Amino acid sequence: MGKAARLFSGAAPDSLINRVTPSTEQREFLQRQWNDMRDSVCPKLQQESGYPISTWLQGSYKYGTLIRPVHLGEEYDVDVGIYFEWEKEKGAAYPSPEQLRSWVQRELLAYGKECEMVDRVEDPAKERCSRAVFKQQFHIDTPVYHLERSTDTRRLACLNNGWEQSDPKPIYKWFKEAASGDERDQLRRLIRYLKGWAAVAFIDISGSRPSSIFLTVVITEAYQAGWLDRLLGLKDDEDALVDIIVRVHNRLFAHREVRNPVAADEDLNRISADAWDGFLTCLQALREAAERALDAEDEAGAALVWSEVFSFLMPLPEADEVEIQENTSGRAVMQVPEIEVTVFIGNSKQPHTSYRNEVPSVGRDCWLVFRIVNAHIIPEYATIEWTVRNAGEESDFIGDLGHRQMGVRLLTVREHTQYLGRHYMDCVVRLNGQVYAVRRVPVHIRNIQRAERNPPKPAYTKIVSRLRRRR
């Protein structure tokens, strides 16, 4: 069993799957907005064209692998196909792809003016779909198809390239049949984990980021190939994820093509040749982290390794400090940093109050300066990581789950309070890539005007992690 399995989908108060998965309320909200748009647009399209109109949800929402936005400014992406139905008859005239797209674009523009939830409809439309952008941090893409029910075939209407043989139904059927029951649920979680990894790993090299369908196919095929290992005992999510990462790494380092499992002439790998090396570099780092996490001595050690590649998405154990001890001697590698937090109200340059190792109560719109006060304990060339892990309904809803700063002997950082809830500033000291100490600073943001000056002294929780030296 993986050392950090509890932090993936287990019984931990916070878990990786919960951090990347939209809540039931968020999914229902997305569905409700699409239903409202469909109920307004589709009857008008049917009346204008004279053809029956149907819709079909597709993409990550359909597959059950949708992840929430993890960075401020990102959006949920919902894909819903609009289908014009007719049977082709010899000598009959039918609408062109451009005509279908024009009808849909016009009705979406009209709906955008009527619906206060819509921020804008992108105009001109995209080559392969129209897009309605909503104010609540999501957009709906509407690819347009011709459906011929007698043959159960679909073709996509493109603006410049005419009809494209593109049918989302067969590959969805392939995915649905790839696993069943608990295994299908686990497969969906594994896809979400790696989509979360892609969201944070490629933030500075977006051209190297793999698409959702690319990840879905390579993970599903790797999962199918690992059936015997699961039968023999690879059952928890952490072990299964390591197995998937190794299989995907071996495959893509050997060959970059990812063939559509239901249309072998289509390569799903759309990453350019110039950007491919960037993808492989991140994939190599993921594999190395996975193997070191599997080799860790305990849960804290494994979680800290996983956090290298999952960043603020990876939850850490419920503790305020993690003391790293030598595996052989049992002595602490270094003292845990003591962190002073100075609170500034609004834009004031005068400090209001300060705390040590926890901010028990502070209002919104405050600036917090975090500083390691026992700086003498930090090794000369140590890297210090400051990771904000946001939690709570407000940060979840807006899609701001955290961020990270790091630097050599970065002893001070500054952050702004915005979302109500209990958040963490995690300070991790690394030397030569290995963790030497961790201080977790809880920050309680409340609906108050200013920070409390004399709060009760918090009770700290300390855990110990063993350090296994790399060879």
VENTAVEN-V984366 format. One record per pair of residues at least 6 apart in sequence whose C-alpha atoms are under 8 Angstrom apart, sorted by the first residue. I is the first residue (numbers start at 1). J is the second residue. If there is no record, write none. Layout:
i=I j=J
i=I j=J
This chain:
i=1 j=234
i=1 j=235
i=1 j=236
i=1 j=238
i=1 j=239
i=2 j=236
i=2 j=238
i=2 j=239
i=2 j=294
i=3 j=293
i=3 j=294
i=3 j=296
i=3 j=297
i=3 j=298
i=3 j=299
i=3 j=302
i=4 j=238
i=4 j=298
i=4 j=299
i=4 j=300
i=4 j=302
i=4 j=303
i=5 j=236
i=5 j=237
i=5 j=238
i=5 j=239
i=6 j=12
i=6 j=15
i=7 j=14
i=7 j=15
i=7 j=16
i=7 j=303
i=7 j=314
i=7 j=315
i=7 j=316
i=7 j=317
i=8 j=15
i=8 j=16
i=8 j=17
i=8 j=237
i=8 j=238
i=9 j=15
i=9 j=16
i=9 j=17
i=9 j=18
i=9 j=237
i=14 j=315
i=15 j=314
i=15 j=315
i=16 j=193
i=16 j=313
i=16 j=314
i=16 j=315
i=17 j=189
i=17 j=192
i=17 j=193
i=19 j=313
i=19 j=401
i=20 j=67
i=20 j=68
i=20 j=70
i=20 j=192
i=20 j=193
i=20 j=196
i=20 j=313
i=21 j=66
i=21 j=67
i=21 j=68
i=21 j=192
i=22 j=66
i=22 j=67
i=22 j=68
i=26 j=397
i=30 j=78
i=34 j=140
i=37 j=111
i=40 j=111
i=41 j=107
i=41 j=108
i=41 j=111
i=42 j=53
i=42 j=54
i=43 j=53
i=44 j=107
i=45 j=53
i=45 j=103
i=45 j=104
i=45 j=107
i=46 j=52
i=46 j=53
i=48 j=103
i=51 j=84
i=51 j=85
i=51 j=86
i=52 j=84
i=52 j=85
i=52 j=86
i=53 j=82
i=53 j=83
i=53 j=84
i=53 j=85
i=54 j=82
i=54 j=83
i=54 j=84
i=54 j=85
i=55 j=80
i=55 j=81
i=55 j=82
i=55 j=83
i=56 j=80
i=56 j=81
i=56 j=82
i=56 j=83
i=57 j=79
i=57 j=80
i=57 j=81
i=58 j=78
i=58 j=79
i=58 j=80
i=58 j=81
i=58 j=168
i=59 j=78
i=59 j=79
i=59 j=80
i=59 j=213
i=60 j=66
i=60 j=78
i=60 j=212
i=61 j=78
i=61 j=79
i=63 j=172
i=63 j=175
i=63 j=176
i=63 j=188
i=64 j=188
i=65 j=188
i=65 j=189
i=65 j=191
i=65 j=192
i=66 j=192
i=67 j=76
i=67 j=192
i=67 j=195
i=67 j=196
i=68 j=75
i=68 j=76
i=68 j=399
i=69 j=75
i=69 j=76
i=69 j=399
i=69 j=400
i=70 j=196
i=70 j=199
i=70 j=200
i=70 j=399
i=70 j=400
i=70 j=401
i=70 j=402
i=71 j=399
i=71 j=400
i=71 j=401
i=71 j=402
i=72 j=398
i=72 j=399
i=72 j=400
i=73 j=137
i=73 j=399
i=74 j=137
i=74 j=399
i=75 j=137
i=75 j=138
i=75 j=139
i=75 j=399
i=76 j=137
i=76 j=138
i=76 j=139
i=77 j=138
i=77 j=139
i=77 j=140
i=77 j=141
i=78 j=138
i=78 j=139
i=78 j=140
i=78 j=141
i=79 j=140
i=79 j=141
i=79 j=142
i=79 j=143
i=80 j=140
i=80 j=141
i=80 j=142
i=80 j=143
i=81 j=142
i=81 j=143
i=81 j=144
i=81 j=145
i=82 j=142
i=82 j=143
i=82 j=144
i=82 j=145
i=83 j=144
i=83 j=145
i=83 j=146
i=83 j=147
i=84 j=144
i=84 j=145
i=84 j=146
i=84 j=147
i=85 j=146
i=85 j=147
i=85 j=148
i=85 j=149
i=86 j=146
i=86 j=147
i=86 j=148
i=86 j=149
i=87 j=148
i=87 j=149
i=87 j=150
i=88 j=148
i=96 j=162
i=97 j=156
i=97 j=157
i=97 j=158
i=97 j=159
i=97 j=162
i=97 j=163
i=98 j=157
i=98 j=158
i=98 j=159
i=98 j=160
i=98 j=162
i=100 j=144
i=100 j=157
i=101 j=130
i=101 j=144
i=101 j=157
i=101 j=158
i=101 j=159
i=104 j=130
i=104 j=144
i=105 j=125
i=105 j=130
i=108 j=121
i=108 j=132
i=109 j=121
i=112 j=118
i=112 j=119
i=112 j=120
i=112 j=121
i=112 j=132
i=117 j=134
i=117 j=135
i=117 j=136
i=118 j=132
i=118 j=133
i=118 j=134
i=118 j=135
i=119 j=132
i=119 j=133
i=119 j=134
i=119 j=135
i=120 j=132
i=120 j=133
i=120 j=134
i=121 j=130
i=121 j=131
i=121 j=132
i=121 j=133
i=122 j=130
i=122 j=131
i=122 j=132
i=122 j=133
i=125 j=131
i=126 j=159
i=127 j=158
i=127 j=159
i=127 j=160
i=128 j=143
i=128 j=144
i=128 j=156
i=128 j=157
i=128 j=158
i=128 j=159
i=129 j=141
i=129 j=142
i=129 j=143
i=129 j=144
i=129 j=158
i=130 j=141
i=130 j=142
i=130 j=143
i=131 j=139
i=131 j=140
i=131 j=141
i=131 j=142
i=132 j=139
i=132 j=140
i=132 j=141
i=133 j=139
i=133 j=140
i=137 j=398
i=143 j=156
i=143 j=157
i=144 j=156
i=144 j=157
i=145 j=154
i=145 j=155
i=145 j=156
i=145 j=157
i=146 j=154
i=146 j=155
i=146 j=156
i=146 j=157
i=147 j=153
i=147 j=154
i=147 j=155
i=148 j=154
i=153 j=167
i=154 j=165
i=154 j=166
i=154 j=167
i=155 j=163
i=155 j=164
i=155 j=165
i=155 j=166
i=155 j=167
i=156 j=163
i=156 j=164
i=156 j=165
i=156 j=166
i=156 j=167
i=157 j=163
i=157 j=164
i=158 j=164
i=170 j=262
i=171 j=260
i=171 j=261
i=171 j=262
i=174 j=261
i=174 j=262
i=175 j=220
i=176 j=184
i=178 j=184
i=178 j=220
i=178 j=224
i=179 j=187
i=179 j=224
i=186 j=237
i=187 j=220
i=187 j=223
i=190 j=219
i=190 j=237
i=190 j=240
i=190 j=241
i=191 j=215
i=191 j=216
i=191 j=219
i=194 j=215
i=195 j=212
i=195 j=215
i=196 j=310
i=196 j=313
i=197 j=309
i=197 j=310
i=198 j=209
i=198 j=210
i=199 j=209
i=200 j=309
i=200 j=310
i=200 j=311
i=201 j=282
i=201 j=309
i=201 j=310
i=202 j=208
i=202 j=209
i=202 j=282
i=205 j=278
i=207 j=271
i=207 j=272
i=207 j=275
i=208 j=271
i=208 j=272
i=208 j=275
i=208 j=276
i=208 j=278
i=208 j=279
i=209 j=271
i=209 j=279
i=210 j=269
i=210 j=270
i=210 j=271
i=210 j=279
i=211 j=269
i=211 j=270
i=213 j=268
i=214 j=258
i=214 j=268
i=214 j=269
i=217 j=258
i=217 j=260
i=217 j=261
i=218 j=248
i=218 j=258
i=219 j=244
i=219 j=248
i=222 j=244
i=222 j=247
i=222 j=248
i=223 j=244
i=226 j=243
i=226 j=244
i=230 j=240
i=234 j=240
i=239 j=294
i=242 j=287
i=242 j=290
i=242 j=291
i=242 j=294
i=245 j=286
i=245 j=287
i=245 j=290
i=246 j=287
i=249 j=283
i=249 j=284
i=249 j=287
i=252 j=280
i=253 j=280
i=256 j=269
i=257 j=267
i=257 j=268
i=257 j=269
i=258 j=267
i=258 j=268
i=258 j=269
i=259 j=265
i=259 j=266
i=259 j=267
i=259 j=268
i=259 j=269
i=260 j=266
i=260 j=267
i=260 j=268
i=285 j=309
i=286 j=309
i=289 j=305
i=289 j=306
i=289 j=308
i=289 j=309
i=290 j=305
i=290 j=306
i=292 j=302
i=292 j=305
i=293 j=301
i=293 j=302
i=293 j=303
i=293 j=305
i=293 j=306
i=294 j=302
i=295 j=302
i=296 j=302
i=296 j=468
i=297 j=465
i=297 j=466
i=297 j=467
i=297 j=468
i=298 j=465
i=298 j=466
i=299 j=317
i=299 j=465
i=300 j=316
i=300 j=317
i=300 j=322
i=300 j=464
i=300 j=465
i=301 j=465
i=301 j=466
i=301 j=467
i=303 j=314
i=303 j=315
i=303 j=316
i=303 j=317
i=304 j=316
i=304 j=435
i=306 j=314
i=307 j=313
i=307 j=314
i=307 j=315
i=311 j=387
i=311 j=403
i=311 j=404
i=312 j=387
i=312 j=388
i=312 j=389
i=312 j=401
i=312 j=402
i=312 j=403
i=312 j=404
i=313 j=389
i=313 j=401
i=313 j=402
i=318 j=461
i=319 j=440
i=319 j=460
i=319 j=461
i=319 j=462
i=319 j=463
i=320 j=439
i=320 j=440
i=320 j=441
i=320 j=442
i=320 j=460
i=320 j=461
i=320 j=462
i=321 j=336
i=321 j=438
i=321 j=439
i=321 j=440
i=321 j=460
i=321 j=461
i=321 j=462
i=321 j=463
i=322 j=336
i=322 j=437
i=322 j=438
i=322 j=439
i=322 j=462
i=322 j=463
i=322 j=464
i=322 j=465
i=323 j=332
i=323 j=333
i=323 j=334
i=323 j=335
i=323 j=336
i=323 j=436
i=323 j=437
i=323 j=438
i=323 j=462
i=323 j=463
i=323 j=464
i=323 j=465
i=324 j=332
i=324 j=333
i=324 j=334
i=324 j=435
i=324 j=436
i=324 j=437
i=324 j=464
i=324 j=465
i=324 j=466
i=324 j=467
i=325 j=331
i=325 j=332
i=325 j=333
i=325 j=464
i=325 j=465
i=325 j=466
i=325 j=467
i=326 j=332
i=326 j=333
i=326 j=466
i=326 j=467
i=326 j=468
i=327 j=466
i=327 j=467
i=327 j=468
i=330 j=466
i=333 j=436
i=333 j=437
i=334 j=377
i=334 j=436
i=334 j=437
i=335 j=377
i=335 j=437
i=336 j=437
i=336 j=438
i=336 j=439
i=337 j=372
i=337 j=373
i=337 j=374
i=337 j=375
i=337 j=377
i=337 j=437
i=337 j=438
i=337 j=439
i=338 j=356
i=338 j=357
i=338 j=372
i=338 j=373
i=338 j=374
i=338 j=439
i=339 j=356
i=339 j=357
i=339 j=370
i=339 j=371
i=339 j=372
i=339 j=373
i=339 j=439
i=339 j=441
i=340 j=354
i=340 j=355
i=340 j=356
i=340 j=357
i=340 j=369
i=340 j=370
i=340 j=371
i=340 j=372
i=340 j=373
i=341 j=354
i=341 j=355
i=341 j=356
i=341 j=357
i=341 j=358
i=341 j=359
i=341 j=368
i=341 j=369
i=341 j=370
i=341 j=371
i=342 j=351
i=342 j=352
i=342 j=353
i=342 j=354
i=342 j=355
i=342 j=368
i=342 j=369
i=342 j=370
i=343 j=351
i=343 j=352
i=343 j=353
i=343 j=354
i=343 j=366
i=343 j=367
i=343 j=368
i=343 j=369
i=343 j=451
i=344 j=350
i=344 j=351
i=344 j=352
i=344 j=353
i=344 j=366
i=344 j=367
i=344 j=368
i=345 j=351
i=345 j=352
i=345 j=365
i=345 j=366
i=345 j=367
i=345 j=450
i=346 j=365
i=346 j=366
i=346 j=367
i=347 j=366
i=347 j=367
i=352 j=451
i=353 j=451
i=353 j=452
i=353 j=453
i=354 j=453
i=357 j=439
i=357 j=440
i=357 j=441
i=357 j=442
i=358 j=441
i=358 j=442
i=358 j=443
i=358 j=458
i=359 j=441
i=359 j=442
i=359 j=443
i=359 j=444
i=360 j=442
i=360 j=443
i=360 j=444
i=360 j=452
i=360 j=455
i=360 j=458
i=361 j=443
i=361 j=444
i=361 j=445
i=361 j=446
i=361 j=451
i=361 j=452
i=361 j=455
i=362 j=443
i=362 j=444
i=362 j=445
i=362 j=446
i=362 j=448
i=362 j=449
i=362 j=450
i=362 j=451
i=362 j=452
i=363 j=417
i=363 j=445
i=363 j=446
i=363 j=447
i=363 j=448
i=363 j=449
i=363 j=450
i=363 j=451
i=364 j=417
i=364 j=418
i=364 j=419
i=364 j=420
i=364 j=445
i=364 j=446
i=364 j=447
i=364 j=448
i=364 j=449
i=365 j=416
i=365 j=417
i=365 j=418
i=366 j=416
i=366 j=417
i=366 j=418
i=367 j=414
i=367 j=415
i=367 j=416
i=367 j=417
i=368 j=414
i=368 j=415
i=368 j=416
i=368 j=417
i=369 j=412
i=369 j=413
i=369 j=414
i=369 j=415
i=370 j=412
i=370 j=413
i=370 j=414
i=371 j=411
i=371 j=412
i=371 j=413
i=372 j=411
i=372 j=412
i=375 j=411
i=378 j=409
i=378 j=429
i=379 j=431
i=380 j=409
i=381 j=408
i=381 j=409
i=381 j=431
i=382 j=408
i=382 j=409
i=382 j=429
i=382 j=430
i=382 j=431
i=382 j=432
i=383 j=406
i=383 j=407
i=383 j=408
i=383 j=409
i=383 j=410
i=383 j=429
i=383 j=430
i=383 j=431
i=384 j=406
i=384 j=407
i=384 j=408
i=384 j=409
i=384 j=410
i=384 j=411
i=384 j=427
i=384 j=428
i=384 j=429
i=384 j=430
i=385 j=404
i=385 j=405
i=385 j=406
i=385 j=407
i=385 j=410
i=385 j=426
i=385 j=427
i=385 j=428
i=385 j=429
i=385 j=430
i=386 j=404
i=386 j=405
i=386 j=406
i=386 j=413
i=386 j=425
i=386 j=426
i=386 j=427
i=386 j=428
i=387 j=402
i=387 j=403
i=387 j=404
i=387 j=405
i=387 j=424
i=387 j=425
i=387 j=426
i=387 j=427
i=388 j=402
i=388 j=403
i=388 j=404
i=388 j=423
i=388 j=424
i=388 j=425
i=388 j=426
i=389 j=401
i=389 j=402
i=389 j=403
i=389 j=423
i=389 j=424
i=389 j=425
i=389 j=426
i=390 j=400
i=390 j=401
i=390 j=402
i=390 j=422
i=390 j=423
i=390 j=424
i=391 j=401
i=391 j=421
i=391 j=422
i=391 j=423
i=392 j=419
i=392 j=420
i=392 j=421
i=392 j=422
i=393 j=421
i=394 j=419
i=394 j=420
i=395 j=401
i=395 j=419
i=417 j=445
i=418 j=445
i=419 j=445
i=420 j=444
i=420 j=445
i=420 j=446
i=420 j=447
i=421 j=444
i=421 j=445
i=421 j=446
i=422 j=442
i=422 j=443
i=422 j=444
i=422 j=445
i=423 j=442
i=423 j=443
i=423 j=444
i=423 j=445
i=424 j=440
i=424 j=441
i=424 j=442
i=424 j=443
i=425 j=440
i=425 j=441
i=425 j=442
i=425 j=443
i=426 j=438
i=426 j=439
i=426 j=440
i=426 j=441
i=427 j=438
i=427 j=439
i=427 j=440
i=427 j=441
i=428 j=435
i=428 j=436
i=428 j=437
i=428 j=438
i=428 j=439
i=429 j=435
i=429 j=436
i=429 j=437
i=429 j=438
i=430 j=436
i=430 j=437
